[in-house]
């Protein structure tokens, strides 16, 4: 993960910005070097989406299911 993305995540956590956290963790998943790392970030994005009641939760869940990480 790039330092820019990492710093943006830290700032979003500090600001309790759920929308940014969903977007940033999804971006981290999309740019991860391996499937395990990608699914780690997807899981975080999914949890933030569930907590926020965001429509992204469905899409994120589907991605986790495709990778065998969620039933």
The first five atom37 places (N, CA, C, CB, O) and aatype in JSON, in Angstrom:
{
  "aatype": [20, 20, 20, 20, 20, 20, 20, 20, 20, 20, 20, 20, 20, 20, 20, 20, 20, 20, 20, 20, 20, 20, 20, 20, 20, 20, 20, 20, 20, 20, 20, 20, 20, 20, 20, 20, 20, 20, 20, 20, 20, 20, 20, 20, 20, 20, 20, 20, 20, 20, 20, 20, 20, 20, 20, 20, 20, 20, 20, 20, 20, 20, 20, 20, 20, 20, 20, 20, 20, 20, 20],
  "atom_mask": [
    [1, 1, 1, 1, 1],
    [1, 1, 1, 1, 1],
    [1, 1, 1, 1, 1],
    [1, 1, 1, 1, 1],
    [1, 1, 1, 1, 1],
    [1, 1, 1, 1, 1],
    [1, 1, 1, 1, 1],
    [1, 1, 1, 1, 1],
    [1, 1, 1, 1, 1],
    [1, 1, 1, 1, 1],
    [1, 1, 1, 1, 1],
    [1, 1, 1, 1, 1],
    [1, 1, 1, 1, 1],
    [1, 1, 1, 1, 1],
    [1, 1, 1, 1, 1],
    [1, 1, 1, 1, 1],
    [1, 1, 1, 1, 1],
    [1, 1, 1, 1, 1],
    [1, 1, 1, 1, 1],
    [1, 1, 1, 1, 1],
    [1, 1, 1, 1, 1],
    [1, 1, 1, 1, 1],
    [1, 1, 1, 1, 1],
    [1, 1, 1, 1, 1],
    [1, 1, 1, 1, 1],
    [1, 1, 1, 1, 1],
    [1, 1, 1, 1, 1],
    [1, 1, 1, 1, 1],
    [1, 1, 1, 1, 1],
    [1, 1, 1, 1, 1],
    [1, 1, 1, 1, 1],
    [1, 1, 1, 1, 1],
    [1, 1, 1, 1, 1],
    [1, 1, 1, 1, 1],
    [1, 1, 1, 1, 1],
    [1, 1, 1, 1, 1],
    [1, 1, 1, 1, 1],
    [1, 1, 1, 1, 1],
    [1, 1, 1, 1, 1],
    [1, 1, 1, 1, 1],
    [1, 1, 1, 1, 1],
    [1, 1, 1, 1, 1],
    [1, 1, 1, 1, 1],
    [1, 1, 1, 1, 1],
    [1, 1, 1, 1, 1],
    [1, 1, 1, 1, 1],
    [1, 1, 1, 1, 1],
    [1, 1, 1, 1, 1],
    [1, 1, 1, 1, 1],
    [1, 1, 1, 1, 1],
    [1, 1, 1, 1, 1],
    [1, 1, 1, 1, 1],
    [1, 1, 1, 1, 1],
    [1, 1, 1, 1, 1],
    [1, 1, 1, 1, 1],
    [1, 1, 1, 1, 1],
    [1, 1, 1, 1, 1],
    [1, 1, 1, 1, 1],
    [1, 1, 1, 1, 1],
    [1, 1, 1, 1, 1],
    [1, 1, 1, 1, 1],
    [1, 1, 1, 1, 1],
    [1, 1, 1, 1, 1],
    [1, 1, 1, 1, 1],
    [1, 1, 1, 1, 1],
    [1, 1, 1, 1, 1],
    [1, 1, 1, 1, 1],
    [1, 1, 1, 1, 1],
    [1, 1, 1, 1, 1],
    [1, 1, 1, 1, 1],
    [1, 1, 1, 1, 1]
  ],
  "atom_positions": [
    [[0.85, -1.16, 0.0], [0.0, 0.0, 0.0], [0.89, 1.23, 0.0], [-0.97, 0.0, 1.21], [1.95, 1.25, 0.64]],
    [[0.46, 2.23, -0.71], [1.27, 3.45, -0.8], [1.15, 4.26, 0.49], [0.83, 4.3, -2.01], [0.17, 4.14, 1.24]],
    [[2.14, 5.07, 0.72], [2.13, 5.95, 1.89], [0.98, 6.93, 1.81], [3.46, 6.7, 2.02], [0.39, 7.3, 2.84]],
    [[0.65, 7.36, 0.62], [-0.46, 8.32, 0.44], [-1.77, 7.67, 0.87], [-0.56, 8.79, -1.04], [-2.57, 8.27, 1.59]],
    [[-1.99, 6.43, 0.42], [-3.22, 5.72, 0.78], [-3.24, 5.44, 2.28], [-3.33, 4.4, -0.01], [-4.28, 5.6, 2.92]],
    [[-2.13, 5.02, 2.83], [-2.02, 4.76, 4.27], [-2.35, 6.01, 5.07], [-0.62, 4.26, 4.62], [-3.11, 5.95, 6.04]],
    [[-1.78, 7.14, 4.69], [-2.05, 8.4, 5.4], [-3.51, 8.82, 5.27], [-1.14, 9.51, 4.87], [-4.09, 9.35, 6.21]],
    [[-4.1, 8.58, 4.11], [-5.51, 8.91, 3.92], [-6.39, 8.04, 4.81], [-5.91, 8.73, 2.44], [-7.38, 8.51, 5.36]],
    [[-6.02, 6.78, 4.96], [-6.77, 5.88, 5.85], [-6.69, 6.35, 7.3], [-6.23, 4.45, 5.74], [-7.69, 6.38, 8.02]],
    [[-5.5, 6.71, 7.71], [-5.32, 7.2, 9.08], [-6.17, 8.44, 9.32], [-3.83, 7.51, 9.35], [-6.83, 8.56, 10.35]],
    [[-6.14, 9.36, 8.38], [-6.94, 10.59, 8.51], [-8.43, 10.27, 8.55], [-6.65, 11.56, 7.35], [-9.17, 10.87, 9.33]],
    [[-8.88, 9.33, 7.72], [-10.3, 8.96, 7.7], [-10.71, 8.31, 9.01], [-10.59, 8.01, 6.53], [-11.81, 8.54, 9.5]],
    [[-9.83, 7.49, 9.59], [-10.12, 6.89, 10.9], [-10.26, 7.97, 11.96], [-9.01, 5.88, 11.3], [-11.19, 7.97, 12.76]],
    [[-9.31, 8.9, 11.96], [-9.35, 9.99, 12.95], [-10.61, 10.82, 12.82], [-8.13, 10.88, 12.8], [-11.16, 11.28, 13.82]],
    [[-11.08, 11.02, 11.58], [-12.27, 11.84, 11.32], [-13.56, 11.03, 11.44], [-12.17, 12.47, 9.94], [-14.65, 11.59, 11.33]],
    [[-13.45, 9.72, 11.65], [-14.63, 8.85, 11.69], [-15.46, 8.99, 10.42], [-15.5, 9.17, 12.94], [-16.69, 9.04, 10.46]],
    [[-14.77, 9.06, 9.29], [-15.4, 9.26, 7.98], [-15.66, 7.91, 7.32], [-14.52, 10.16, 7.07], [-14.81, 7.39, 6.6]],
    [[-16.83, 7.36, 7.56], [-17.17, 6.04, 7.05], [-17.11, 5.95, 5.54], [-18.55, 5.64, 7.51], [-16.6, 4.97, 5.0]],
    [[-17.61, 6.95, 4.86], [-17.6, 6.94, 3.4], [-16.18, 6.85, 2.86], [-18.3, 8.18, 2.84], [-15.89, 6.08, 1.95]],
    [[-15.3, 7.65, 3.43], [-13.9, 7.62, 3.0], [-13.25, 6.29, 3.34], [-13.12, 8.77, 3.65], [-12.48, 5.75, 2.54]],
    [[-13.57, 5.75, 4.51], [-12.99, 4.46, 4.9], [-13.4, 3.35, 3.94], [-13.4, 4.1, 6.33], [-12.58, 2.52, 3.56]],
    [[-14.66, 3.33, 3.56], [-15.13, 2.33, 2.6], [-14.38, 2.47, 1.29], [-16.66, 2.47, 2.36], [-13.89, 1.49, 0.73]],
    [[-14.3, 3.68, 0.81], [-13.62, 3.94, -0.46], [-12.13, 3.59, -0.39], [-13.8, 5.41, -0.86], [-11.6, 2.96, -1.3]],
    [[-11.47, 4.0, 0.67], [-10.03, 3.79, 0.79], [-9.67, 2.32, 0.97], [-9.49, 4.59, 1.95], [-8.71, 1.83, 0.37]],
    [[-10.44, 1.61, 1.8], [-10.16, 0.18, 1.98], [-10.48, -0.6, 0.7], [-10.98, -0.37, 3.16], [-9.81, -1.58, 0.39]],
    [[-11.49, -0.17, -0.03], [-11.78, -0.8, -1.32], [-10.63, -0.56, -2.3], [-13.12, -0.26, -1.9], [-10.23, -1.47, -3.02]],
    [[-10.11, 0.64, -2.31], [-8.98, 0.95, -3.19], [-7.76, 0.13, -2.79], [-8.65, 2.45, -3.13], [-7.03, -0.36, -3.66]],
    [[-7.54, -0.03, -1.5], [-6.42, -0.85, -1.04], [-6.6, -2.29, -1.49], [-6.29, -0.78, 0.5], [-5.63, -2.94, -1.9]],
    [[-7.82, -2.79, -1.43], [-8.11, -4.15, -1.9], [-7.84, -4.27, -3.39], [-9.57, -4.54, -1.6], [-7.28, -5.27, -3.85]],
    [[-8.24, -3.26, -4.13], [-8.07, -3.28, -5.59], [-6.6, -3.23, -6.0], [-8.81, -2.12, -6.21], [-6.25, -3.7, -7.09]],
    [[-5.75, -2.68, -5.17], [-4.34, -2.5, -5.52], [-3.4, -3.43, -4.75], [-3.94, -1.08, -5.29], [-2.18, -3.34, -4.91]],
    [[-3.96, -4.3, -3.93], [-3.13, -5.22, -3.13], [-2.37, -6.18, -4.04], [-4.01, -6.01, -2.13], [-2.8, -6.49, -5.15]],
    [[-1.23, -6.64, -3.54], [-0.35, -7.51, -4.32], [-0.77, -8.98, -4.33], [1.03, -7.41, -3.8], [-0.32, -9.74, -5.18]],
    [[-1.62, -9.38, -3.39], [-2.05, -10.78, -3.37], [-3.48, -10.88, -2.86], [-1.09, -11.64, -2.5], [-4.03, -9.93, -2.3]],
    [[-4.06, -12.04, -3.05], [-5.47, -12.25, -2.72], [-5.73, -12.12, -1.22], [-5.92, -13.61, -3.19], [-6.74, -11.54, -0.83]],
    [[-4.85, -12.64, -0.39], [-5.05, -12.54, 1.05], [-5.09, -11.08, 1.5], [-3.96, -13.29, 1.81], [-5.95, -10.69, 2.28]],
    [[-4.16, -10.3, 1.01], [-4.14, -8.88, 1.37], [-5.39, -8.18, 0.84], [-2.88, -8.19, 0.82], [-6.0, -7.37, 1.53]],
    [[-5.76, -8.5, -0.39], [-6.95, -7.9, -0.98], [-8.18, -8.2, -0.13], [-7.15, -8.42, -2.41], [-8.98, -7.31, 0.14]],
    [[-8.33, -9.46, 0.27], [-9.5, -9.84, 1.06], [-9.45, -9.23, 2.46], [-9.6, -11.35, 1.16], [-10.5, -8.95, 3.04]],
    [[-8.27, -9.03, 3.0], [-8.14, -8.35, 4.29], [-8.75, -6.94, 4.19], [-6.64, -8.26, 4.72], [-9.55, -6.55, 5.03]],
    [[-8.37, -6.21, 3.16], [-8.89, -4.86, 2.98], [-10.38, -4.88, 2.61], [-8.1, -4.13, 1.9], [-11.14, -4.02, 3.06]],
    [[-10.79, -5.84, 1.8], [-12.21, -5.95, 1.46], [-13.05, -6.19, 2.69], [-12.42, -7.08, 0.45], [-14.14, -5.63, 2.81]],
    [[-12.56, -7.02, 3.6], [-13.3, -7.29, 4.83], [-13.49, -6.02, 5.63], [-12.58, -8.34, 5.67], [-14.57, -5.78, 6.16]],
    [[-12.45, -5.22, 5.72], [-12.57, -3.95, 6.44], [-13.57, -3.02, 5.75], [-11.2, -3.26, 6.55], [-14.41, -2.41, 6.4]],
    [[-13.47, -2.92, 4.44], [-14.41, -2.07, 3.7], [-15.83, -2.55, 3.91], [-14.07, -2.06, 2.19], [-16.74, -1.75, 4.1]],
    [[-16.02, -3.86, 3.89], [-17.34, -4.45, 4.09], [-17.9, -4.13, 5.48], [-17.27, -5.97, 3.9], [-19.06, -3.75, 5.6]],
    [[-17.08, -4.27, 6.5], [-17.52, -3.97, 7.87], [-17.9, -2.48, 8.0], [-16.41, -4.33, 8.89], [-18.93, -2.16, 8.59]],
    [[-17.09, -1.61, 7.45], [-17.42, -0.18, 7.51], [-18.71, 0.1, 6.76], [-16.27, 0.67, 6.93], [-19.52, 0.92, 7.19]],
    [[-18.91, -0.57, 5.64], [-20.14, -0.38, 4.86], [-21.35, -0.89, 5.63], [-20.05, -1.11, 3.5], [-22.41, -0.25, 5.62]],
    [[-21.21, -2.02, 6.29], [-22.32, -2.54, 7.11], [-22.65, -1.58, 8.23], [-21.98, -3.92, 7.68], [-23.82, -1.28, 8.48]],
    [[-21.63, -1.1, 8.92], [-21.84, -0.17, 10.04], [-22.52, 1.11, 9.58], [-20.51, 0.16, 10.71], [-23.34, 1.67, 10.31]],
    [[-22.19, 1.56, 8.38], [-22.74, 2.82, 7.87], [-24.08, 2.61, 7.17], [-21.76, 3.46, 6.92], [-24.75, 3.58, 6.82]],
    [[-24.47, 1.36, 6.96], [-25.68, 1.09, 6.19], [-25.53, 1.49, 4.74], [-26.86, 1.83, 6.8], [-26.51, 1.85, 4.07]],
    [[-24.31, 1.43, 4.24], [-24.01, 1.86, 2.87], [-24.39, 0.78, 1.86], [-22.51, 2.22, 2.74], [-24.23, -0.41, 2.14]],
    [[-24.89, 1.19, 0.71], [-25.24, 0.21, -0.32], [-24.03, -0.57, -0.85], [-25.93, 0.92, -1.47], [-24.19, -1.62, -1.47]],
    [[-22.83, -0.06, -0.63], [-21.6, -0.75, -1.06], [-21.46, -2.12, -0.4], [-20.38, 0.11, -0.73], [-20.76, -2.98, -0.93]],
    [[-22.11, -2.32, 0.73], [-21.96, -3.57, 1.48], [-22.3, -4.78, 0.6], [-22.86, -3.56, 2.72], [-21.6, -5.8, 0.66]],
    [[-23.33, -4.67, -0.19], [-23.73, -5.79, -1.05], [-22.65, -6.17, -2.05], [-25.01, -5.44, -1.79], [-22.33, -7.35, -2.21]],
    [[-22.09, -5.18, -2.7], [-21.04, -5.41, -3.69], [-19.78, -5.97, -3.04], [-20.72, -4.11, -4.44], [-19.14, -6.87, -3.57]],
    [[-19.43, -5.42, -1.89], [-18.24, -5.9, -1.19], [-18.43, -7.34, -0.71], [-17.92, -4.98, 0.0], [-17.51, -8.15, -0.8]],
    [[-19.62, -7.64, -0.22], [-19.91, -9.0, 0.21], [-19.79, -9.96, -0.97], [-21.32, -9.08, 0.83], [-19.22, -11.04, -0.83]],
    [[-20.32, -9.58, -2.1], [-20.25, -10.42, -3.3], [-18.8, -10.71, -3.68], [-20.99, -9.76, -4.47], [-18.47, -11.82, -4.09]],
    [[-17.95, -9.72, -3.55], [-16.52, -9.93, -3.86], [-15.9, -10.92, -2.89], [-15.76, -8.59, -3.82], [-15.12, -11.78, -3.3]],
    [[-16.23, -10.81, -1.61], [-15.7, -11.74, -0.62], [-16.19, -13.17, -0.9], [-16.1, -11.31, 0.8], [-15.43, -14.12, -0.77]],
    [[-17.45, -13.3, -1.27], [-18.0, -14.61, -1.59], [-17.27, -15.21, -2.79], [-19.52, -14.52, -1.87], [-16.93, -16.39, -2.78]],
    [[-17.03, -14.4, -3.81], [-16.32, -14.88, -5.01], [-14.94, -15.44, -4.67], [-16.17, -13.74, -6.02], [-14.44, -16.35, -5.34]],
    [[-14.33, -14.89, -3.63], [-12.99, -15.33, -3.24], [-13.04, -16.38, -2.13], [-12.17, -14.13, -2.77], [-12.0, -16.73, -1.56]],
    [[-14.23, -16.88, -1.83], [-14.37, -17.94, -0.82], [-14.13, -17.47, 0.59], [-13.44, -19.04, -1.13], [-13.79, -18.28, 1.46]],
    [[-14.3, -16.18, 0.85], [-14.02, -15.63, 2.19], [-15.27, -15.38, 3.0], [-13.25, -14.33, 2.06], [-15.19, -15.04, 4.18]],
    [[-16.4, -15.55, 2.4], [-17.67, -15.28, 3.09], [-18.7, -16.21, 2.5], [-18.11, -13.77, 2.95], [-18.67, -16.5, 1.3]],
    [[-19.59, -16.69, 3.33], [-20.64, -17.61, 2.84], [-21.89, -16.85, 2.46], [-20.98, -18.67, 3.92], [-22.88, -17.46, 2.04]]
  ]
}
